[in-house]
Amino acid sequence: MSQSAISNSKGMTLIELIVALALGIVIVILAASSLQSINKIHSKVSVQVIENKQINFILKNVRKGLAQHQIQYKLNTQYGVDKEKLKRDNLYYAWDKSIVTEKENCKTCPGRMGYVISPHPTLKGMYITYIRFTHKDWGDDVVKEYSFVLTGL
């Protein structure tokens, strides 16, 4: 290459500029997509963390003072539990990422939660705690239900 060709090049050509711009746009799009995915995953995980904390809180309180909770004795229902109390509209607590309270105190909370304690149908002196969660983000038909067997008084 001659000396005059080197001295005549003064920057990038139009094609080089377009290629660099396209690469920059692709990188920005990938970064935005990744950030959106991370936010969605974070939202799901934080809801699960709150759900698990509430399960542990309920079980801890029920274990400590089972005698202070209302035990449900409905012998004509499956396992002695009145499932009517666990329907979405009858769940007592409302919850969201930062709050758990009675549903009357938070009408805009997307989640509902409730629990019922009943005697175990076959194990004498044992109780079953049924906990049910719903959340608008999960869909109308999605309900998470947990049951735990606890020792008696």
C-alpha positions as CSV (number, residue, x, y, z in Angstrom):
1,M,0.0,0.0,0.0
2,S,1.4,3.4,-0.9
3,Q,1.8,6.3,1.4
4,S,-0.9,8.4,-0.4
5,A,-3.6,5.7,0.2
6,I,-2.9,5.6,3.9
7,S,-3.1,9.4,4.2
8,N,-6.4,9.5,2.3
9,S,-8.3,7.2,4.7
10,K,-10.0,9.5,7.3
11,G,-12.5,7.5,9.3
12,M,-15.1,4.9,8.6
13,T,-17.0,4.2,5.5
14,L,-20.8,4.3,5.3
15,I,-21.0,0.4,5.3
16,E,-18.8,0.2,8.4
17,L,-21.0,2.7,10.1
18,I,-24.2,0.8,9.2
19,V,-22.6,-2.5,10.4
20,A,-21.5,-1.0,13.7
21,L,-25.0,0.6,14.2
22,A,-26.7,-2.7,13.5
23,L,-24.5,-4.5,16.0
24,G,-25.2,-1.9,18.6
25,I,-29.0,-2.2,18.1
26,V,-28.8,-6.0,18.4
27,I,-26.9,-5.7,21.6
28,V,-29.4,-3.2,23.0
29,I,-32.4,-5.5,22.0
30,L,-30.7,-8.5,23.6
31,A,-30.0,-6.6,26.8
32,A,-33.6,-5.3,27.0
33,S,-35.0,-8.8,26.4
34,S,-32.8,-10.2,29.1
35,L,-33.8,-7.5,31.6
36,Q,-37.5,-8.2,30.9
37,S,-37.0,-11.9,31.5
38,I,-35.2,-11.2,34.7
39,N,-38.0,-9.0,36.0
40,K,-40.6,-11.6,35.1
41,I,-38.6,-14.3,37.0
42,H,-38.1,-12.0,39.9
43,S,-41.8,-11.4,40.2
44,K,-42.6,-15.1,40.2
45,V,-39.9,-15.9,42.8
46,S,-41.0,-13.1,45.1
47,V,-44.6,-14.3,45.1
48,Q,-43.4,-17.9,45.9
49,V,-41.2,-16.6,48.7
50,I,-44.1,-14.7,50.3
51,E,-46.3,-17.8,49.9
52,N,-43.7,-20.0,51.6
53,K,-43.3,-17.4,54.4
54,Q,-47.0,-17.4,55.0
55,I,-47.2,-21.2,55.1
56,N,-44.4,-21.3,57.7
57,F,-46.0,-18.5,59.7
58,I,-49.4,-20.2,59.8
59,L,-47.9,-23.6,60.7
60,K,-45.7,-22.0,63.4
61,N,-48.7,-20.2,65.0
62,V,-51.0,-23.3,64.8
63,R,-48.3,-25.5,66.3
64,K,-47.6,-23.1,69.2
65,G,-51.2,-22.6,70.2
66,L,-53.6,-25.1,68.6
67,A,-56.0,-24.7,71.5
68,Q,-56.4,-21.0,70.6
69,H,-57.5,-21.8,67.0
70,Q,-61.0,-22.8,66.0
71,I,-61.1,-26.4,65.1
72,Q,-63.7,-27.4,62.5
73,Y,-65.9,-30.4,63.2
74,K,-67.9,-31.1,60.0
75,L,-68.3,-34.9,59.9
76,N,-70.5,-35.0,56.8
77,T,-67.7,-33.6,54.5
78,Q,-64.6,-35.1,53.1
79,Y,-62.0,-35.5,55.8
80,G,-64.1,-33.3,58.1
81,V,-63.3,-30.2,56.1
82,D,-65.9,-27.8,54.9
83,K,-64.4,-27.0,51.5
84,E,-66.9,-24.1,51.2
85,K,-64.6,-22.1,53.6
86,L,-61.7,-22.6,51.2
87,K,-63.4,-21.3,48.1
88,R,-61.8,-18.3,46.5
89,D,-64.4,-15.8,47.7
90,N,-64.4,-17.1,51.2
91,L,-60.7,-16.9,51.9
92,Y,-60.1,-14.6,54.8
93,Y,-56.7,-13.0,54.1
94,A,-55.5,-10.8,51.2
95,W,-51.9,-10.7,50.2
96,D,-49.4,-9.1,47.9
97,K,-45.7,-8.8,47.7
98,S,-45.5,-6.5,50.7
99,I,-48.6,-7.1,52.7
100,V,-50.7,-9.8,54.3
101,T,-53.9,-8.6,56.0
102,E,-57.6,-9.3,56.3
103,K,-59.3,-9.0,52.9
104,E,-61.4,-6.1,54.0
105,N,-58.2,-4.1,54.6
106,C,-56.8,-4.6,51.1
107,K,-59.5,-4.9,48.4
108,T,-56.9,-4.4,45.6
109,C,-54.5,-7.2,46.7
110,P,-54.3,-9.8,44.0
111,G,-53.9,-12.8,46.3
112,R,-56.2,-14.5,48.7
113,M,-55.3,-17.0,51.4
114,G,-57.1,-19.0,54.1
115,Y,-56.7,-22.1,56.2
116,V,-58.9,-24.6,58.0
117,I,-58.0,-26.9,60.9
118,S,-59.9,-30.1,61.4
119,P,-59.4,-33.4,63.2
120,H,-57.6,-36.1,61.3
121,P,-60.2,-38.7,60.2
122,T,-58.1,-41.7,61.1
123,L,-55.3,-40.6,63.5
124,K,-56.6,-39.9,66.9
125,G,-55.3,-36.7,68.5
126,M,-54.0,-35.4,65.2
127,Y,-55.2,-32.4,63.2
128,I,-55.0,-31.5,59.5
129,T,-54.3,-27.9,58.6
130,Y,-55.4,-27.1,55.0
131,I,-53.9,-23.9,53.5
132,R,-55.2,-22.5,50.2
133,F,-53.6,-19.7,48.1
134,T,-54.9,-17.9,45.0
135,H,-53.4,-15.1,43.0
136,K,-54.7,-13.2,40.0
137,D,-51.4,-13.5,38.2
138,W,-51.7,-17.3,38.4
139,G,-55.1,-17.3,36.6
140,D,-58.7,-17.8,37.7
141,D,-58.5,-21.6,37.9
142,V,-55.2,-21.9,39.7
143,V,-55.3,-22.7,43.4
144,K,-52.4,-23.9,45.5
145,E,-53.5,-26.1,48.3
146,Y,-51.3,-27.5,51.1
147,S,-52.2,-29.8,53.9
148,F,-50.2,-30.6,57.0
149,V,-50.8,-33.0,59.8
150,L,-50.1,-31.6,63.3
151,T,-50.2,-33.2,66.7
152,G,-53.0,-32.3,69.1
153,L,-53.2,-30.2,72.1
